[in-house]
Amino acid sequence: MSRSPNEPVQIIKQRRDSALHQLVQGIPYARHLDVQFDRRGDELTARLPYAEKLIGNPNLPALHGGAVGAFLEIAAQIELSWSIIWEVMEGDGPGAAAIAAGQFPPMPKTIDCTVDYLRSGRPRDAYARARVNRQGRRYASVQVEAWQDNRDRPFVTAVGHFLMPENPGALGDA
């Protein structure tokens, strides 16, 4: 797919936002939790909108640890997948056309995810940012922090390890 160097910024933005939306919608549990992503360039911020179904302890009330842990794992997996897709999508190879057509490389598979609950999640929206610490051909490590009101005061953190898909850049070469 050959792109013009003068491609309008709105077209570029629309292509990137569409790819991110399709990527997130490909995870059924992300749809169930209504996890959303805000993209600024190649940086992603995940948002878990508050819903009554997320309350685990109604006496406090506090967000359910399983839902929060899943939110962090989804944020890590999307960040890792997005880093692969971004590289392919912004290139001029056949993979860029495949992504524009809604065909994505396989998602990295979770090996493990260690979650540290620092305090209870309150009944309000939660936000998370993930950072890829190491990404090799076969393995990746991603760190995630989640906060609610103050980014400098995370309420939960996680580290996830993932098995990378084989040759994700070969998308569209078939």
C-alpha positions as CSV (number, residue, x, y, z in Angstrom):
1,M,0.0,0.0,0.0
2,S,1.7,3.2,-1.1
3,R,0.7,6.3,0.8
4,S,1.1,9.8,-0.4
5,P,3.6,11.9,1.7
6,N,0.9,14.6,1.7
7,E,-1.8,12.4,3.1
8,P,-4.2,14.5,5.2
9,V,-3.8,14.2,8.9
10,Q,-7.5,13.4,9.4
11,I,-7.2,10.3,7.1
12,I,-4.1,9.1,9.1
13,K,-5.9,9.7,12.4
14,Q,-9.0,7.9,11.2
15,R,-7.0,4.9,10.0
16,R,-5.2,4.6,13.3
17,D,-8.4,5.1,15.4
18,S,-10.2,2.5,13.3
19,A,-7.4,0.0,13.7
20,L,-7.3,0.5,17.5
21,H,-11.1,0.2,17.8
22,Q,-11.1,-3.1,15.8
23,L,-8.3,-4.5,17.9
24,V,-10.1,-3.8,21.1
25,Q,-13.4,-5.1,19.8
26,G,-11.6,-8.4,19.0
27,I,-11.4,-9.2,22.7
28,P,-14.8,-10.3,24.0
29,Y,-14.1,-9.6,27.7
30,A,-12.9,-6.1,26.8
31,R,-16.3,-5.6,25.2
32,H,-18.0,-7.0,28.2
33,L,-16.2,-4.7,30.6
34,D,-16.5,-1.8,28.1
35,V,-12.8,-1.1,28.2
36,Q,-12.0,1.9,26.0
37,F,-8.7,3.4,24.8
38,D,-7.6,6.9,24.2
39,R,-4.8,7.3,21.6
40,R,-2.4,10.2,21.5
41,G,0.1,9.4,18.8
42,D,1.4,5.9,19.7
43,E,0.6,6.3,23.4
44,L,-2.5,4.6,24.8
45,T,-4.5,5.2,27.9
46,A,-7.0,2.5,28.8
47,R,-10.3,3.4,30.6
48,L,-12.5,1.1,32.6
49,P,-15.8,3.0,32.9
50,Y,-17.5,2.5,36.2
51,A,-20.6,0.2,36.1
52,E,-22.5,-1.3,39.0
53,K,-21.6,-4.8,37.7
54,L,-17.9,-4.1,38.6
55,I,-18.6,-3.8,42.4
56,G,-17.1,-6.8,44.3
57,N,-17.7,-5.6,47.8
58,P,-20.9,-3.6,48.1
59,N,-20.2,-2.8,51.8
60,L,-17.2,-0.6,51.0
61,P,-18.1,-0.3,48.0
62,A,-15.0,-1.5,46.0
63,L,-14.3,-2.7,42.5
64,H,-14.0,-6.4,42.1
65,G,-10.4,-7.6,42.0
66,G,-11.0,-9.9,39.1
67,A,-12.4,-7.2,36.9
68,V,-9.6,-4.9,37.8
69,G,-7.0,-7.6,37.1
70,A,-8.6,-8.4,33.8
71,F,-8.6,-4.7,32.9
72,L,-4.8,-4.5,33.5
73,E,-4.2,-7.7,31.5
74,I,-6.3,-6.3,28.6
75,A,-4.4,-3.0,28.8
76,A,-1.0,-4.8,28.7
77,Q,-2.1,-7.1,25.8
78,I,-3.5,-4.2,23.7
79,E,-0.4,-2.1,24.3
80,L,1.8,-5.0,23.2
81,S,-0.4,-5.7,20.1
82,W,-0.6,-2.0,19.3
83,S,3.2,-1.8,19.2
84,I,3.3,-4.6,16.6
85,I,0.4,-3.2,14.6
86,W,1.7,0.4,14.7
87,E,5.0,-0.8,13.2
88,V,3.3,-2.7,10.4
89,M,0.6,-0.2,9.8
90,E,2.9,2.8,9.4
91,G,5.2,0.9,7.0
92,D,4.6,0.6,3.2
93,G,4.6,-3.2,3.1
94,P,1.6,-5.4,2.3
95,G,0.9,-5.7,6.0
96,A,-0.3,-2.0,6.1
97,A,-3.0,-2.8,3.5
98,A,-4.0,-5.9,5.4
99,I,-4.4,-3.9,8.7
100,A,-6.4,-1.2,6.8
101,A,-8.7,-4.1,5.7
102,G,-9.2,-5.2,9.3
103,Q,-6.7,-8.2,9.3
104,F,-4.5,-8.2,12.3
105,P,-1.6,-10.4,13.4
106,P,-2.5,-13.0,16.1
107,M,-2.6,-11.5,19.6
108,P,0.2,-12.3,22.0
109,K,-0.8,-15.0,24.4
110,T,-0.6,-14.5,28.1
111,I,2.0,-16.6,29.9
112,D,1.3,-15.0,33.3
113,C,0.1,-11.8,34.9
114,T,1.1,-10.8,38.4
115,V,-1.2,-8.1,39.9
116,D,-0.4,-6.1,43.0
117,Y,-3.5,-4.5,44.6
118,L,-2.3,-1.4,46.5
119,R,-5.7,-0.2,47.7
120,S,-9.4,-0.7,47.0
121,G,-10.7,0.6,43.8
122,R,-13.5,3.1,44.4
123,P,-16.8,3.1,42.5
124,R,-15.6,5.4,39.6
125,D,-13.7,5.2,36.3
126,A,-10.2,3.7,36.4
127,Y,-7.4,4.4,34.0
128,A,-4.3,2.5,33.0
129,R,-1.1,2.9,31.0
130,A,1.1,0.0,30.0
131,R,4.7,0.0,29.1
132,V,6.5,-2.7,27.1
133,N,9.7,-3.5,29.1
134,R,11.1,-6.1,26.8
135,Q,9.8,-7.3,23.4
136,G,11.7,-10.1,21.6
137,R,10.8,-12.5,18.9
138,R,9.3,-15.0,21.3
139,Y,8.6,-13.3,24.6
140,A,7.5,-9.9,25.9
141,S,7.2,-8.3,29.3
142,V,4.8,-5.5,30.0
143,Q,4.2,-3.4,33.1
144,V,0.9,-1.6,33.8
145,E,-0.2,1.0,36.4
146,A,-3.8,1.9,37.1
147,W,-5.2,4.9,38.9
148,Q,-8.5,6.6,39.5
149,D,-8.3,10.3,40.5
150,N,-4.5,10.9,40.6
151,R,-2.1,9.3,38.2
152,D,0.7,9.6,40.9
153,R,-1.4,7.4,43.2
154,P,-1.9,4.1,41.5
155,F,-4.3,1.7,43.2
156,V,-3.1,-1.4,41.3
157,T,-0.1,-2.4,39.2
158,A,0.7,-5.5,37.2
159,V,3.5,-7.2,35.2
160,G,2.5,-9.5,32.4
161,H,4.6,-11.9,30.3
162,F,3.4,-12.8,26.9
163,L,4.3,-15.3,24.2
164,M,4.7,-13.4,20.9
165,P,3.0,-14.5,17.7
166,E,5.3,-16.0,15.0
167,N,6.3,-13.5,12.3
168,P,3.6,-10.8,12.9
169,G,5.1,-8.5,10.3
170,A,4.4,-11.1,7.5
171,L,0.8,-10.1,7.5
172,G,-0.5,-9.8,4.0
173,D,2.6,-11.6,2.4
174,A,0.5,-14.7,1.6
